């Protein structure tokens, strides 16, 4: 069953509605039980039904060490391979747009810096990402590394959605985004949304 452990899920809907000419490529770092993925894909289906969305869900699972905040040195939570199996079965059943990438964010960046291949009647290389949900490691350094990777791979319009913003320095990240042409669209208790149009 798809479920989540956060709040303010309506932010996905509001952010994705803003896309005027979507290219149809979204990413979630940190899939867990799939609620972020569900919200992203549902919003594309609702507001951009003509788009053939390719959604990447990046998550290593495996119960590896995980940092939940700047002050956390790392621990093991419940992100097990059993959770992975349960989540994937639930997501794939309802969302063919979903493409699972069983890697840490840093491993994805190393291996797919030149693009991520998708196979659907033909090979397509994804090199730009317009919707990114940052919900993986929750320390500022990791989130900033993620932001910098996607900044170099942004299309003319994009939305960045950050989760658990009380666990890292969202103000520092926000300043960096604003310096790079973004505007803050919305900020709540758990999530923040930044948009860019160039």
Secondary structure, 3 states (H helix, E strand, C coil): CCECCCCCCHHHHHHHHCCCCCCCEEEEECCCCEHHHHHHHHHHHHHCCCCCCEEEEECCCCCCCECCCCCCCCECCCCCHHHHHHHHHHHHHHCCCEEEECCCHHHHHHHCCCCEEEECCCEEEECCCCEEEECCCCCHHHHHHHHHHHHCCCCCEEEEEECCCCCCCHHHHHHHHHHCCEEEEEECCCCEEEEEEC
